[in-house]
Every structure is written in C-alpha cells, then in structure tokens.
C-alpha cells in the first residue's frame, strides 16, 4: 500500500514533536508539511492536497476548526486536542477521529489511522466502477467518458475540459473536479492545469506535451507528476 500523505497543524512544540514521532513510527504515513499557524496551513493547503490532516483545535488567530471550514476540499481529518469539548463540532465537520492529548496509547493512535485507511478504501471501491461523469454545459448535463479527457484548464470562474473529441467549458473549479477523478491518473501540474498522465507523449524539464499541445509544469507540482509516471 502506498503511504498516505499528511500534514500536521499543532502550535505546541512538544506535542508537534511527539505527533511527528508517532506518524513516522507507523511506516504508513508521509509528512508533507507541519505548521504552528492555522493561517499558514490554510494558504499551503489551498495549493497542496494531502490525504490526511492532523489538526489541533485551539490555535492563535484562527482555530483549527475554522481553518477546516475554510478549505474548498476536505482531506481526512484526525483532531488532536488537549480538550474533548470540541468533539461535537468536530464530528459535525465529518472528521474521521478525535484524539485527546497527550497521546500515550500508541494502539489508539494506530486505530485512528486504520479508520482513515478503511474509509478511503471504501471510497475507492465505491468509485472504482465510475468511468464517466456528468458536467453541466449551459442547461444540459453532458456525459463525458473520463478516459477520453486529455487535460483540464482553469479559465476564470470556469474550467476547460479537453477530451479527444472536443473542448467543453464548464462552470466549476479545478479543485472541485479533481475530487471526482482518480488522483493517480489525473495529476495537477500547474495552478491552471490538470492532465491525464496516460495521454502524455513527452516531458522536458519545464513542459509536457499532450496531443501536440505544450503545457507548462510548475516546480511546485513536478515531484508529484514524476511520482505518478513510470520512468525507466
């Protein structure tokens, strides 16, 4: 099983260090970033997706729950808090689990991780047979074969979906559409582009080509792209 990517939001240095140690001990998780500020975490998560977010509630300036409400996409979330009183609000936000600090029981920590893994597996199994999606074009819901999508481009308040047959302009965002696509096949390579890695014909240090179109690769997303393709 591939490791789940995660980020940590915790403003207490001791708690942060303990949590990082628990994460690394599992062997199932990869820490992408850690934050002691909810606003900094929010800005980073606007452009970077992770599978799992460890979230403290009581933070200066902005609470962890307020930060979670602000996200346009929702990773799986495990609350790690010194108090249990936020549990109702947390589960209203569909968090996966709630751990009370200090986390002295490693087995309980692993139980929380296994809940995330089980939840994600069920979601994958549910969506594994989906080979199409419907998009709203003008007043119609148009069926698109997912495998026919070459790339998706941000276009103001709209996105352009380029398929093998034609171009569709849809009122949506890249983030919203990416949540409906297999992240191992459709990869964000730039603030303005998601591509179908199966359709790439060549890649140079700064661009890639699909169907004779040259598409820029942002440094921010380059490593993720290279991790999703097979290189000899």
C-alpha positions as CSV (number, residue, x, y, z in Angstrom):
1,X,0.0,0.0,0.0
2,X,1.3,3.5,-0.8
3,X,1.9,5.7,2.1
4,X,-0.8,8.3,2.9
5,X,0.4,11.9,2.7
6,X,-0.3,14.0,5.7
7,X,0.1,17.5,7.2
8,X,0.2,18.5,10.9
9,X,-1.3,21.7,12.4
10,X,-0.1,22.0,16.0
11,X,1.2,25.1,17.8
12,X,2.8,23.3,20.8
13,X,6.4,22.3,20.0
14,X,6.4,19.3,22.4
15,X,3.1,18.0,21.0
16,X,4.3,18.6,17.5
17,X,7.4,16.5,18.1
18,X,5.5,13.7,19.7
19,X,3.0,13.6,16.9
20,X,5.7,13.6,14.2
21,X,7.4,10.7,16.0
22,X,4.1,8.7,16.1
23,X,3.5,9.4,12.4
24,X,7.0,8.2,11.4
25,X,6.7,5.1,13.7
26,X,3.7,3.8,11.7
27,X,5.5,3.5,8.4
28,X,2.2,4.1,6.7
29,X,2.3,7.9,6.5
30,X,4.5,10.6,4.8
31,X,4.6,14.0,6.3
32,X,4.4,16.7,3.6
33,X,4.4,19.7,5.9
34,X,3.9,20.8,9.5
35,X,2.5,24.1,10.8
36,X,2.1,26.1,14.0
37,X,-0.2,28.6,12.4
38,X,-3.7,27.9,11.0
39,X,-3.5,30.7,8.5
40,X,-0.2,29.4,7.1
41,X,-1.7,25.9,6.9
42,X,-4.7,27.2,5.1
43,X,-2.6,29.0,2.5
44,X,-0.5,25.9,1.9
45,X,-3.5,23.6,1.6
46,X,-5.1,25.9,-1.0
47,X,-2.4,24.7,-3.4
48,X,-1.4,21.4,-1.9
49,X,-3.6,18.4,-1.3
50,X,-2.9,15.7,1.4
51,X,-4.8,12.5,2.3
52,X,-4.8,13.2,6.0
53,X,-4.7,16.3,8.2
54,X,-3.8,16.1,11.9
55,X,-5.5,19.1,13.4
56,X,-5.2,20.9,16.8
57,X,-8.3,23.0,17.6
58,X,-7.1,25.8,19.8
59,X,-4.7,27.9,17.7
60,X,-3.8,31.6,17.9
61,X,-5.7,34.0,15.5
62,X,-7.7,31.2,13.7
63,X,-8.9,28.0,15.3
64,X,-8.2,24.6,13.6
65,X,-11.9,24.1,13.1
66,X,-12.4,27.5,11.4
67,X,-9.4,26.7,9.2
68,X,-11.0,23.3,8.2
69,X,-14.3,25.1,7.4
70,X,-12.4,27.4,5.0
71,X,-10.9,24.6,2.9
72,X,-12.5,24.0,-0.5
73,X,-11.5,20.4,-0.4
74,X,-11.6,18.2,2.7
75,X,-8.8,15.7,3.5
76,X,-9.5,13.1,6.1
77,X,-9.0,14.7,9.5
78,X,-7.9,13.4,12.8
79,X,-8.4,16.0,15.6
80,X,-5.6,16.0,18.2
81,X,-6.7,18.3,21.1
82,X,-6.0,18.8,24.7
83,X,-9.7,19.0,25.3
84,X,-12.7,16.8,24.5
85,X,-15.3,19.6,24.4
86,X,-14.9,20.2,20.7
87,X,-15.9,16.7,19.7
88,X,-19.5,17.6,18.7
89,X,-18.3,20.5,16.4
90,X,-15.5,18.3,15.0
91,X,-17.8,15.4,14.0
92,X,-20.3,17.9,12.5
93,X,-17.4,18.5,10.1
94,X,-17.1,14.8,9.4
95,X,-13.7,14.3,11.0
96,X,-12.5,10.7,11.0
97,X,-11.4,10.5,14.6
98,X,-10.7,12.6,17.7
99,X,-7.6,12.0,19.9
100,X,-7.1,13.7,23.3
101,X,-3.6,14.8,24.2
102,X,-1.3,13.6,25.4
103,X,-1.4,10.6,23.2
104,X,0.1,7.9,25.4
105,X,-1.6,4.9,23.8
106,X,0.1,4.0,20.5
107,X,-2.5,1.3,19.8
108,X,-5.2,4.0,20.0
109,X,-3.2,6.2,17.5
110,X,-3.0,3.2,15.1
111,X,-6.7,2.6,15.5
112,X,-7.3,6.2,14.2
113,X,-5.0,5.7,11.2
114,X,-6.8,2.4,10.4
115,X,-10.1,4.3,10.4
116,X,-8.7,6.6,7.8
117,X,-7.4,3.7,5.7
118,X,-10.7,1.9,5.9
119,X,-12.7,5.0,5.0
120,X,-10.5,5.7,2.0
121,X,-10.6,2.1,0.8
122,X,-14.4,2.1,0.9
123,X,-14.5,5.4,-1.1
124,X,-12.1,3.9,-3.7
125,X,-14.2,0.7,-4.0
126,X,-17.3,2.8,-4.4
127,X,-15.8,4.9,-7.2
128,X,-13.8,2.2,-8.9
129,X,-16.5,1.4,-11.5
130,X,-17.1,5.0,-12.4
131,X,-15.8,5.6,-16.0
132,X,-17.8,8.7,-16.8
133,X,-19.0,11.9,-15.2
134,X,-21.7,14.4,-16.0
135,X,-20.9,18.1,-16.4
136,X,-23.3,21.0,-16.7
137,X,-22.9,22.7,-20.1
138,X,-25.5,25.6,-20.5
139,X,-28.8,23.9,-19.4
140,X,-27.7,20.4,-20.2
141,X,-26.0,17.6,-18.2
142,X,-23.4,16.2,-20.6
143,X,-21.9,12.7,-20.1
144,X,-18.1,12.6,-20.6
145,X,-16.0,9.5,-20.8
146,X,-13.3,10.1,-18.1
147,X,-10.7,8.2,-20.1
148,X,-11.2,10.5,-23.0
149,X,-10.1,13.6,-21.0
150,X,-6.7,14.9,-22.1
151,X,-6.3,17.9,-19.8
152,X,-8.4,20.3,-17.7
153,X,-7.5,24.0,-17.7
154,X,-8.6,26.8,-15.3
155,X,-10.4,29.6,-17.1
156,X,-11.5,32.3,-14.7
157,X,-14.7,31.1,-13.0
158,X,-14.8,28.2,-15.5
159,X,-12.7,25.2,-16.5
160,X,-12.0,23.9,-19.9
161,X,-12.2,20.1,-20.3
162,X,-10.3,19.0,-23.4
163,X,-11.4,15.5,-24.5
164,X,-10.2,13.5,-27.5
165,X,-13.4,14.7,-29.3
166,X,-13.9,18.3,-28.3
167,X,-13.5,21.1,-25.8
168,X,-16.1,21.7,-23.1
169,X,-16.3,24.9,-21.0
170,X,-17.9,24.2,-17.6
171,X,-18.7,26.5,-14.6
172,X,-16.5,24.9,-11.9
173,X,-13.0,24.8,-10.4
174,X,-10.0,22.5,-10.9
175,X,-10.2,21.5,-7.2
176,X,-13.8,20.6,-7.4
177,X,-13.4,18.4,-10.5
178,X,-10.1,16.8,-9.2
179,X,-12.1,15.4,-6.2
180,X,-14.1,13.4,-8.7
181,X,-11.1,12.0,-10.6
182,X,-8.5,9.3,-9.8
183,X,-5.5,11.2,-8.4
184,X,-3.1,8.6,-9.8
185,X,-4.3,9.3,-13.3
186,X,-5.3,13.0,-13.3
187,X,-2.4,15.0,-11.8
188,X,-2.1,18.7,-11.1
189,X,1.0,20.0,-12.8
190,X,0.3,23.8,-12.6
191,X,-2.0,26.2,-10.9
192,X,-4.0,26.2,-14.1
193,X,-3.7,22.6,-15.4
194,X,-4.6,19.0,-14.5
195,X,-3.5,16.4,-17.0
196,X,-4.3,12.8,-17.8
197,X,-0.9,11.1,-17.3
198,X,-1.9,8.3,-19.7
199,X,-2.1,10.8,-22.5
200,X,1.3,12.4,-22.1
201,X,3.6,11.9,-25.1
202,X,6.8,13.6,-23.8
203,X,8.1,15.6,-20.9
204,X,11.0,18.1,-20.7
205,X,12.2,20.0,-17.6
206,X,9.6,22.7,-17.8
207,X,6.8,21.4,-20.1
208,X,4.9,18.3,-21.3
209,X,3.1,17.5,-24.5
210,X,-0.4,16.0,-25.0
211,X,-1.9,15.8,-28.4
212,X,0.6,18.4,-29.7
213,X,-0.3,20.9,-27.0
214,X,2.6,22.1,-24.9
215,X,1.5,22.5,-21.2
216,X,3.8,24.1,-18.5
217,X,4.9,22.2,-15.5
218,X,5.2,24.2,-12.2
219,X,8.1,23.4,-9.9
220,X,5.6,23.0,-7.1
221,X,3.9,20.0,-8.7
222,X,6.8,18.5,-10.6
223,X,7.7,15.9,-8.0
224,X,4.1,14.7,-7.7
225,X,4.0,14.2,-11.5
226,X,7.2,12.3,-11.6
227,X,5.9,10.0,-8.8
228,X,2.9,9.2,-10.9
229,X,4.6,8.1,-14.0
230,X,6.8,5.1,-14.8
231,X,10.3,6.1,-15.7
232,X,12.9,3.5,-17.0
